[in-house]
Amino acid sequence: MRDPYDPWADERTQAQLDLTDIAQAEAIRNCQLCDTHGNRDGLPCRHIDHAAAAKRGLATIRAQMGWNTPTGTTTPQTSQKPPHDATSSQKTRL
């Protein structure tokens, strides 16, 4: 417990090296994904590249859904109709 009558307690605490700060600085220095402040796309970087796991997950989803592999588009090409037709005259309640 901090001594309330010790005027230098805060300064001594701040002078001690914090190992988590050192480890965080080392992770930022070694990370190829984030900037020098530890941010990636405006958010704090976790220093883990999830690209390979995302590709595996999308491949599994495509296989389960029966979708063909996309050919340069952002949406997969399928021979199935979407679950709802956007041009239909469905009435919605508000």
Beta strands, then each sheet from edge to edge (+ up, - down):
strand 1: 39-40
strand 2: 43-44
sheet 1: 1+ 2-
end
